[in-house]
Amino acid sequence: MEDVLTNNGIDFSLTDEQKAIQEVARSFTQNEIAPVALHFDETQDFPHDIFRKLGELGFLGIMVPTELDGSGMGYMEYALIVEEIAKGCPSIALGVAAHNGLCTGHILRFGSEELKQKYIPALAKGEVLGAWGLTEPGAGSDAGGTQTTAVLDGDHYILNGSKNFITHGNVGSTAVIMAMTNREAGSRGISAFVVDKSMEGFYATKKENKLGMRSSDTASLVLDNVRVPKGNLIGNEGDGFIQALQILDGGRISIAALSLGLGEAALAHSVKYTQERNQFGKPLSAMQGIQFKLAKMSTEIEASRALIYKAAWMRDCGMPMALEASHAKLFASEMCVRAAEEAVQIHGGYGYTKDYPVEKLYRDAKLLTIGEGTSEIQKIVIARNILAD
C-alpha cells in the first residue's frame, strides 16, 4: 500500500502513529487470527478469546475518548484496523466493525452523559459486546416499517417486538434498539433505546446458519414486555431514525474498509498461487490472461482505498460525508465480490476447496453488498445527492 494518497490536493498520508496502529493490527491478525480463521468458520463458534485480546489492544473502543476508557482514535484509524483484520478473517472484522460503529458509536454520539458513563467503558474495554437492532422480519431497507413498539408507562418504556439478522445478538449484552413511539409519524416516530440483557423479557432466539461470515454471531432478538428506564431513551422521542441514518453513514466506511481488506487478501493469495503454480511449462503469473485479472483487481482495490480514506478523513474533519460514504461502500463492497470470484477462478479447482483460503473469502464477500445498506440503497443515496445539486 502506498503511504500517500491525494484527492483534490488533500494529503492522505498516514502519520507515524497511524502506521504504528496499522502494524499492530496487521501483526495481531497474522499471528492470532489468520491461523484459526478456518476453524471458527467451520465450527461457527464465536471467538471469545480473540475478542478479549482485541479489547486489551483497545480495538473495541477505537473512537471512544480516553476518559471513557477508550482509545481516542478517529475514523481513519478505525478504517485501518478493520482493513487489516479483514485480511485475516472478514468475519471477525465484521464483529469489530459492528461493535465499534453501531452500538458503541450510537450511544457515544447521541446518548446522555449518564448513558455514556453507564455503558461505554465496559463496551470500550470489551468486557461486554454490543448489538444494534434496526432490522426486523418485515423492515429491512424499509426502516419505516418498524413494528417494534415502545409505550411510555410512568418512569419506564415497555418494549415489544423482534429484531433479526443482529450481529452479536447472542453474545452481546448491551444493545441499541429502534422502536416506534408514534406510529402516525412514520419513520419520524422511531426512537432509540439502550437495552441490556439484565432486563427481563429481552433475549436472543434463532442463530442464523449463514453462507459466510460464519463465526460472526448473527441472531434474532425478542423484546417481550421489556421495561426500559425512561433515561435509556437516546436523545428525544422520534430522533431514532435520524440518528440511525447518521450512524449508518459511519458504518458504511467500516464495511467499505472491511471490503478493502478482503479484496487485498484475495489479490495476495492469487499472486502467491500464480507464482507457485505451473501450467504449460511456465508459472501462471507469466500468462497475460492471468496478469490482466491481477491488474484489474489491483486497480479496483486502490480505487476503493481512495474512496474510503477520503470518506474517513471527511468524517474526522466533521464534514458531511453521506455521499462519500455511499460511494465508498458501494464500490468497495462490489469490488471485493469481484476480487474474491476472480481469486477462485485463478485457483481453478483448488479454489473451490477449503484447502485454500479464497473459498472462504468468496463466501464472506457477498454479505458486504447487503449489510449496512444494500448496493441498491447506496445507489438511491448517491442519486438523491446528485439530483439535489
C-alpha positions in Angstrom: 0.0 0.0 0.0 1.3 3.5 -0.8 1.7 5.7 2.2 0.4 8.8 0.4 -3.0 9.2 -1.3 -4.1 12.5 -2.7 -7.6 13.7 -3.7 -8.2 17.2 -5.0 -5.0 18.4 -3.4 -5.8 16.8 0.0 -3.0 14.8 1.5 -4.0 11.4 2.9 -0.5 10.5 4.2 -0.6 8.2 7.2 1.0 9.7 10.3 3.7 7.7 12.2 1.1 6.9 14.8 -1.4 5.6 12.3 1.3 3.5 10.7 2.1 2.0 14.1 -1.5 1.3 14.8 -1.8 -0.3 11.4 1.3 -2.5 12.1 -0.2 -3.6 15.5 -3.4 -4.7 13.8 -1.5 -6.4 11.0 0.8 -8.3 13.4 -2.1 -9.4 15.6 -4.1 -10.6 12.6 -1.2 -12.6 11.2 -0.4 -14.2 14.5 -3.7 -14.6 16.3 -6.5 -14.5 13.7 -5.4 -15.9 10.3 -4.2 -19.3 11.7 -7.6 -20.0 13.3 -10.0 -18.3 10.8 -11.0 -21.5 9.0 -11.5 -23.3 12.3 -14.0 -20.8 13.5 -15.7 -20.7 10.1 -16.1 -24.5 10.2 -17.4 -24.7 13.8 -19.4 -21.4 13.7 -18.1 -20.8 17.2 -17.7 -17.2 18.4 -14.0 -16.4 19.0 -14.4 -15.1 22.5 -10.7 -15.2 23.3 -9.8 -13.2 20.2 -12.3 -10.5 21.1 -10.9 -10.4 24.7 -7.5 -9.7 23.2 -8.9 -7.2 20.8 -10.4 -5.4 23.8 -7.0 -5.4 25.5 -5.5 -3.8 22.4 -8.0 -1.0 22.5 -9.6 -2.2 19.3 -13.1 -2.4 20.7 -13.2 1.2 21.8 -11.4 2.7 18.9 -13.2 6.1 18.7 -14.2 6.2 22.4 -12.5 9.1 24.3 -9.8 8.1 26.8 -11.8 9.5 29.7 -14.4 6.7 29.0 -11.6 4.1 28.8 -11.4 4.2 25.0 -8.5 4.6 22.6 -9.4 8.1 21.5 -8.8 7.5 17.8 -10.6 8.6 14.7 -12.3 7.1 11.7 -9.1 6.8 9.7 -7.6 4.6 12.4 -10.9 2.7 12.6 -10.8 2.0 8.8 -7.1 0.9 9.0 -7.8 -1.5 11.9 -10.8 -3.1 10.2 -9.0 -3.4 6.9 -6.1 -5.2 8.5 -8.2 -7.6 10.5 -10.3 -8.4 7.4 -7.2 -9.6 5.6 -7.1 -12.5 8.1 -10.8 -13.0 8.7 -13.6 -10.9 7.4 -16.0 -12.5 9.9 -14.0 -11.2 12.9 -13.6 -7.8 11.2 -17.3 -7.6 10.9 -17.7 -8.1 14.6 -15.2 -5.4 15.3 -16.9 -3.0 12.9 -20.4 -3.6 14.3 -19.3 -3.3 17.9 -17.4 -0.1 17.4 -19.5 1.7 14.8 -23.1 0.7 15.6 -23.9 0.0 19.3 -20.9 1.8 20.9 -20.9 4.6 18.3 -24.7 5.3 18.7 -24.5 5.6 22.5 -21.3 7.7 22.3 -22.7 10.1 19.7 -26.2 10.6 20.8 -26.5 9.2 24.3 -26.8 11.3 27.5 -23.8 11.7 29.8 -25.4 9.2 32.2 -25.8 6.6 29.5 -22.2 7.1 28.3 -20.9 6.7 31.8 -23.0 3.6 32.5 -22.4 1.7 29.3 -19.4 3.0 27.2 -16.4 2.0 29.5 -17.4 -1.7 29.5 -18.0 -1.7 25.8 -14.8 0.1 25.1 -12.7 -2.4 27.1 -14.5 -5.4 25.5 -15.9 -6.5 28.9 -19.3 -6.7 27.1 -20.1 -6.8 23.4 -22.7 -4.5 21.7 -25.5 -5.2 19.3 -27.6 -2.8 17.2 -31.2 -3.5 16.5 -32.8 -1.8 13.4 -33.7 -4.7 11.1 -36.9 -6.7 11.6 -38.5 -9.5 9.7 -40.7 -7.0 7.8 -38.4 -4.0 7.9 -35.0 -4.2 6.2 -34.2 -1.4 3.8 -37.6 0.0 4.7 -36.9 1.0 8.3 -40.1 3.0 8.3 -41.9 -0.4 8.5 -40.6 -1.0 12.1 -43.1 -2.9 14.1 -41.3 -3.0 17.5 -43.1 -0.6 19.8 -42.2 1.4 22.9 -45.0 2.7 25.1 -44.3 5.1 28.0 -45.5 3.8 31.3 -44.6 6.1 34.2 -40.8 6.0 34.5 -40.3 3.2 32.0 -41.0 2.4 28.4 -42.5 -1.0 27.6 -40.9 -2.5 24.5 -42.4 -5.3 22.5 -41.3 -6.7 19.1 -38.4 -8.6 17.5 -35.3 -7.8 15.5 -33.4 -10.1 13.1 -30.0 -10.5 11.5 -28.5 -8.8 14.5 -24.7 -9.1 14.8 -23.8 -10.2 18.4 -27.5 -11.0 19.0 -26.5 -13.9 21.3 -23.1 -12.9 22.6 -23.9 -9.2 23.0 -25.1 -7.9 26.4 -25.9 -4.3 25.5 -28.0 -3.2 22.5 -29.3 -0.1 20.9 -32.9 -0.9 19.8 -35.0 1.2 17.5 -38.8 1.1 18.3 -41.9 3.0 17.3 -43.1 5.6 19.9 -45.5 7.3 17.4 -46.9 5.2 14.6 -48.6 8.1 12.9 -45.3 9.9 12.4 -43.9 7.0 10.3 -40.1 6.9 10.4 -40.1 10.2 12.4 -41.9 8.2 15.1 -38.9 5.9 15.7 -37.0 6.3 18.9 -33.7 4.6 20.1 -33.2 2.9 23.4 -30.3 1.3 25.2 -31.5 -2.2 26.3 -29.4 -4.8 28.1 -29.8 -8.5 28.8 -30.3 -7.9 32.5 -33.8 -6.6 31.6 -36.4 -9.3 31.9 -38.0 -10.2 28.6 -35.1 -9.3 26.4 -33.4 -12.4 24.9 -31.9 -13.9 21.7 -33.6 -16.7 19.8 -32.7 -18.1 16.4 -29.0 -18.1 15.4 -28.6 -17.9 11.7 -26.8 -20.6 9.7 -25.1 -18.4 7.2 -23.3 -18.8 3.8 -20.4 -16.8 5.0 -19.2 -14.7 7.9 -19.9 -17.8 9.9 -18.0 -17.1 13.1 -19.8 -13.7 13.4 -22.7 -14.2 15.8 -26.0 -13.4 14.0 -29.3 -13.9 15.7 -32.8 -12.7 16.3 -33.7 -10.7 19.4 -37.1 -10.7 21.1 -38.5 -8.0 23.3 -41.4 -9.3 25.4 -42.8 -6.5 27.6 -39.3 -5.3 28.4 -39.3 -2.5 31.0 -36.7 0.0 29.9 -35.9 3.0 32.2 -37.0 6.3 30.7 -33.4 7.5 31.0 -32.4 4.9 28.5 -34.1 6.8 25.7 -31.3 8.1 23.4 -32.0 11.7 22.6 -35.6 12.6 22.2 -38.6 10.6 21.1 -38.7 10.5 17.3 -34.9 11.0 16.9 -34.1 7.3 16.4 -34.4 7.1 12.6 -32.3 10.3 12.0 -29.7 9.0 14.5 -29.7 5.6 12.7 -29.0 7.2 9.3 -26.1 9.1 10.7 -24.7 6.0 12.4 -25.1 4.1 9.1 -23.1 6.7 7.3 -20.1 6.0 9.5 -20.8 2.2 9.5 -20.6 2.3 5.7 -17.0 3.5 6.0 -16.1 0.4 8.1 -17.9 -2.0 5.8 -16.0 -0.4 2.9 -12.8 -0.9 4.8 -13.7 -4.5 5.5 -14.3 -5.0 1.8 -10.9 -3.4 1.0 -9.1 -5.8 3.3 -11.0 -8.8 1.8 -10.1 -7.7 -1.7 -6.5 -7.2 -0.7 -6.4 -10.8 0.7 -7.9 -12.2 -2.4 -5.3 -10.4 -4.5 -2.4 -11.5 -2.2 -3.5 -15.2 -2.3 -3.9 -15.0 -6.0 -0.4 -13.5 -6.6 1.2 -16.2 -4.4 -0.7 -19.0 -6.1 0.1 -17.8 -9.7 3.8 -17.5 -8.9 3.9 -21.1 -7.5 1.6 -22.9 -9.9 3.0 -24.0 -13.2 0.9 -24.8 -16.3 2.1 -25.5 -19.9 5.7 -25.3 -18.7 5.5 -21.9 -17.1 4.1 -20.2 -14.0 0.5 -18.9 -14.2 1.9 -15.4 -13.4 3.6 -15.4 -16.8 0.3 -15.7 -18.7 -1.2 -12.5 -19.9 -4.7 -13.5 -19.2 -3.8 -14.0 -15.5 -1.8 -10.8 -15.5 -4.9 -8.9 -16.7 -7.0 -10.3 -13.9 -4.5 -9.3 -11.3 -4.1 -5.9 -12.8 -7.8 -5.2 -12.7 -8.1 -6.5 -9.1 -5.2 -4.2 -8.0 -6.7 -1.2 -9.8 -10.1 -1.6 -8.2 -8.5 -2.1 -4.8 -6.6 1.1 -5.0 -9.7 3.0 -6.2 -11.6 1.6 -3.2 -8.8 2.8 -0.9 -9.0 6.3 -2.2 -12.8 6.5 -1.7 -12.6 5.0 1.8 -9.8 7.2 3.1 -11.4 10.3 1.7 -14.7 9.5 3.5 -12.9 8.6 6.7 -10.9 11.9 6.5 -14.0 13.9 6.0 -15.7 12.2 9.0 -12.7 13.0 11.2 -12.9 16.6 10.0 -16.6 16.9 10.9 -17.6 17.3 7.3 -20.9 16.0 5.8 -19.9 12.7 4.1 -23.1 10.7 3.4 -22.4 10.8 -0.3 -18.8 9.8 0.1 -19.6 7.0 2.5 -22.1 5.6 0.0 -19.6 5.9 -2.9 -17.0 4.0 -0.8 -19.4 1.3 0.4 -21.0 0.7 -3.0 -17.7 0.5 -4.9 -15.6 -1.4 -2.3 -18.2 -4.0 -1.5 -18.9 -4.8 -5.1 -15.1 -4.8 -5.8 -14.5 -7.4 -3.2 -17.1 -9.7 -4.6 -15.4 -9.5 -8.0 -12.0 -9.9 -6.5 -13.0 -13.0 -4.5 -14.7 -14.5 -7.5 -11.6 -13.9 -9.7 -9.4 -15.4 -6.9 -11.4 -18.6 -7.0 -11.2 -18.6 -10.8 -7.5 -18.2 -10.8 -7.1 -21.0 -8.3 -9.2 -23.2 -10.5 -10.4 -26.5 -8.9 -8.3 -25.8 -5.8 -10.1 -22.5 -5.3 -13.3 -24.5 -4.8 -11.8 -26.4 -1.9 -11.2 -25.5 1.7 -7.5 -26.2 1.3 -7.1 -22.6 0.1 -8.5 -19.5 1.8 -10.1 -18.0 -1.3 -13.1 -20.3 -0.9 -13.9 -18.6 2.4 -13.3 -15.2 1.0 -15.7 -15.9 -1.8 -18.5 -16.8 0.7 -17.7 -14.0 3.1 -17.7 -11.3 0.4 -21.4 -11.3 -0.6 -22.7 -10.0 2.7 -20.8 -6.8 2.2 -23.1 -5.8 -0.6 -26.1 -6.4 1.7 -25.3 -5.2 5.2 -25.3 -1.6 6.3 -27.5 -0.8 3.4 -27.6 -2.8 0.2 -26.0 -1.7 -3.0 -29.4 -0.6 -4.2 -29.8 1.6 -1.2 -26.4 3.1 -1.8 -27.4 4.0 -5.3 -30.5 5.7 -4.1 -28.4 7.8 -1.6 -26.0 8.7 -4.3 -28.7 9.6 -6.9 -30.5 11.8 -4.4 -27.4 13.7 -3.7 -26.6 14.1 -7.3 -30.1 15.3 -8.2 -30.2 17.7 -5.2 -27.4 19.7 -6.6 
